[in-house]
Amino acid sequence: MIPTEFDYLAPTSVDEVLAALAQHGDDAKVMAGGQSLLPVLRMRLNAPEVVIDIGRIDALRGVRDDGDAIVIGATTTHADVGSNPLVAEHAALIAKAITHLADAQIRHRGTFGGALAHADPGGDLGPPALALGAEFVIAGQNGTRTVAADDFFVDLFETAIGDDELLTEVRIPKHTGWGAHHEKFVRIAHQWPIVAVAAAVRVDGGTIAEARVGLANMGSTPLRARAVEEALAGQPATDEAVRAAASQAADGTNPPSDLNGDADYRRHLATVLTRRAVLAAAGA
Ligand SMILES: Cc1cc2nc3c(=O)[nH]c(=O)nc-3n(C[C@H](O)[C@H](O)[C@H](O)COP(=O)(O)OP(=O)(O)OC[C@H]3O[C@@H](n4cnc5c(N)ncnc54)[C@H](O)[C@@H]3O)c2cc1C
């Protein structure tokens, strides 16, 4: 289907975007890589009067070192994030998740901020963002505010970004030296996950000192597997101990049932993939 007619704006600064959002309100939609927005417009699930293309704003692109965090600009493509040496060194979990995200074409068009703002509960970037304690920098008419990952994902396709606001960058606290692994279960390569698990683990002398685990497609938003994280702390990095902790992976989740699998199947998958992801991240 062809989208309904809309006006196209291509501002070159964040201030211009904010002014356009203030002027057009609900009638405007921001476009980053367009990989999720354009299908939505073509299916006529949304019909904005104005599309604001943020792809020409240089200030929103790139990865930089900011002391104890790395900062990823909202319109940095998945391909650029996935191949960035700072990301590889300090946030390896994100680089690993991106190797599983869609195909090369989409990774070269789709953006880090666009995927997180889209907030698909099956998206590959929500779980690592939660696991690494990302902070979302959001610009609005009254200045800039920062939202913790735990408060960013509000509901299905809904985030803390207001209609008149723009996600400008994402700060990822450095997890240098942490082991990381991403497990994604699909029927067909390059598909969205039926369930995915992102795990970051800090091992000290054979003991799991800290573990962070994020889940995709286990509820209406990406989730932290907090019961697993608590059960892993202080445990030896062995199959037996990790298996016992991972058995709690589905605690507090509410997975959907669909043609790819019912909720019980997803609960089972979450425990299996969590065990695999944590063991691999711990190097066990
Ligand atoms: C065939 C296909 C397969 C895919 N497979 C996967 C997959 O396996 N795993 C996965 O994680 N993703 C997958 N994706 C989605 C991909 O990751 C997209 O890149 C992503 O969802 C959207 O990023 P985008 O930059 O294209 O955003 P857009 O499509 O431009 O925007 C998406 C939404 O976010 C809003 N938005 C974008 N940027 C901002 C911003 N800076 N501030 C505020 N709001 C903003 C837009 O208004 C829109 O509502 C797939 C997409 C396709 C088409």
Ligand as a Chemical Component Dictionary entry (heavy atoms), coordinates in Angstrom:
data_LIG
# 
_chem_comp.id                   LIG 
_chem_comp.type                 NON-POLYMER 
_chem_comp.pdbx_formal_charge   0 
_chem_comp.three_letter_code    LIG 
# 
loop_
_chem_comp_atom.comp_id 
_chem_comp_atom.atom_id 
_chem_comp_atom.alt_atom_id 
_chem_comp_atom.type_symbol 
_chem_comp_atom.charge 
_chem_comp_atom.model_Cartn_x 
_chem_comp_atom.model_Cartn_y 
_chem_comp_atom.model_Cartn_z 
_chem_comp_atom.pdbx_ordinal 
LIG C1  C1  C 0 12.459 -6.721 7.623  1  
LIG C2  C2  C 0 12.873 -6.131 8.957  2  
LIG C3  C3  C 0 13.443 -6.956 9.895  3  
LIG C4  C4  C 0 13.840 -6.449 11.125 4  
LIG N1  N1  N 0 14.372 -7.304 12.042 5  
LIG C5  C5  C 0 14.736 -6.833 13.241 6  
LIG C6  C6  C 0 15.300 -7.704 14.225 7  
LIG O1  O1  O 0 15.506 -8.897 13.995 8  
LIG N2  N2  N 0 15.620 -7.174 15.435 9  
LIG C7  C7  C 0 15.432 -5.841 15.722 10 
LIG O2  O2  O 0 15.739 -5.422 16.836 11 
LIG N3  N3  N 0 14.924 -4.991 14.800 12 
LIG C8  C8  C 0 14.576 -5.451 13.579 13 
LIG N4  N4  N 0 14.059 -4.580 12.660 14 
LIG C9  C9  C 0 13.840 -3.145 13.005 15 
LIG C10 C10 C 0 15.119 -2.331 12.873 16 
LIG O3  O3  O 0 15.895 -2.521 14.025 17 
LIG C11 C11 C 0 14.809 -0.848 12.748 18 
LIG O4  O4  O 0 16.013 -0.243 12.432 19 
LIG C12 C12 C 0 14.276 -0.166 13.994 20 
LIG O5  O5  O 0 13.161 -0.790 14.555 21 
LIG C13 C13 C 0 13.827 1.244  13.714 22 
LIG O6  O6  O 0 14.926 2.056  13.511 23 
LIG P1  P1  P 0 14.841 3.229  12.489 24 
LIG O7  O7  O 0 16.046 4.062  12.692 25 
LIG O8  O8  O 0 14.619 2.708  11.121 26 
LIG O9  O9  O 0 13.577 4.069  13.032 27 
LIG P2  P2  P 0 12.314 4.625  12.264 28 
LIG O10 O10 O 0 11.635 3.532  11.517 29 
LIG O11 O11 O 0 12.670 5.838  11.505 30 
LIG O12 O12 O 0 11.426 5.076  13.521 31 
LIG C14 C14 C 0 10.823 4.116  14.350 32 
LIG C15 C15 C 0 9.974  4.842  15.410 33 
LIG O13 O13 O 0 10.801 5.530  16.325 34 
LIG C16 C16 C 0 10.544 6.942  16.308 35 
LIG N5  N5  N 0 11.864 7.585  16.399 36 
LIG C17 C17 C 0 12.944 7.290  15.638 37 
LIG N6  N6  N 0 14.006 7.991  16.060 38 
LIG C18 C18 C 0 13.571 8.761  17.087 39 
LIG C19 C19 C 0 14.217 9.704  17.939 40 
LIG N7  N7  N 0 15.534 9.980  17.846 41 
LIG N8  N8  N 0 13.484 10.305 18.904 42 
LIG C20 C20 C 0 12.171 10.004 19.045 43 
LIG N9  N9  N 0 11.502 9.112  18.284 44 
LIG C21 C21 C 0 12.202 8.504  17.304 45 
LIG C22 C22 C 0 9.810  7.196  14.986 46 
LIG O14 O14 O 0 8.964  8.323  15.087 47 
LIG C23 C23 C 0 9.034  5.909  14.822 48 
LIG O15 O15 O 0 7.869  5.935  15.606 49 
LIG C24 C24 C 0 13.675 -5.058 11.419 50 
LIG C25 C25 C 0 13.114 -4.210 10.446 51 
LIG C26 C26 C 0 12.710 -4.728 9.226  52 
LIG C27 C27 C 0 12.135 -3.799 8.198  53 
# 
loop_
_chem_comp_bond.comp_id 
_chem_comp_bond.atom_id_1 
_chem_comp_bond.atom_id_2 
_chem_comp_bond.value_order 
_chem_comp_bond.pdbx_ordinal 
LIG C1  C2  SING 1  
LIG C2  C3  SING 2  
LIG C2  C26 DOUB 3  
LIG C3  C4  DOUB 4  
LIG C4  N1  SING 5  
LIG C4  C24 SING 6  
LIG N1  C5  DOUB 7  
LIG C5  C6  SING 8  
LIG C5  C8  SING 9  
LIG C6  O1  DOUB 10 
LIG C6  N2  SING 11 
LIG N2  C7  SING 12 
LIG C7  O2  DOUB 13 
LIG C7  N3  SING 14 
LIG N3  C8  DOUB 15 
LIG C8  N4  SING 16 
LIG N4  C9  SING 17 
LIG N4  C24 SING 18 
LIG C9  C10 SING 19 
LIG C10 O3  SING 20 
LIG C10 C11 SING 21 
LIG C11 O4  SING 22 
LIG C11 C12 SING 23 
LIG C12 O5  SING 24 
LIG C12 C13 SING 25 
LIG C13 O6  SING 26 
LIG O6  P1  SING 27 
LIG P1  O7  DOUB 28 
LIG P1  O8  SING 29 
LIG P1  O9  SING 30 
LIG O9  P2  SING 31 
LIG P2  O10 DOUB 32 
LIG P2  O11 SING 33 
LIG P2  O12 SING 34 
LIG O12 C14 SING 35 
LIG C14 C15 SING 36 
LIG C15 O13 SING 37 
LIG C15 C23 SING 38 
LIG O13 C16 SING 39 
LIG C16 N5  SING 40 
LIG C16 C22 SING 41 
LIG N5  C17 SING 42 
LIG N5  C21 SING 43 
LIG C17 N6  DOUB 44 
LIG N6  C18 SING 45 
LIG C18 C19 SING 46 
LIG C18 C21 DOUB 47 
LIG C19 N7  SING 48 
LIG C19 N8  DOUB 49 
LIG N8  C20 SING 50 
LIG C20 N9  DOUB 51 
LIG N9  C21 SING 52 
LIG C22 O14 SING 53 
LIG C22 C23 SING 54 
LIG C23 O15 SING 55 
LIG C24 C25 DOUB 56 
LIG C25 C26 SING 57 
LIG C26 C27 SING 58 
# 
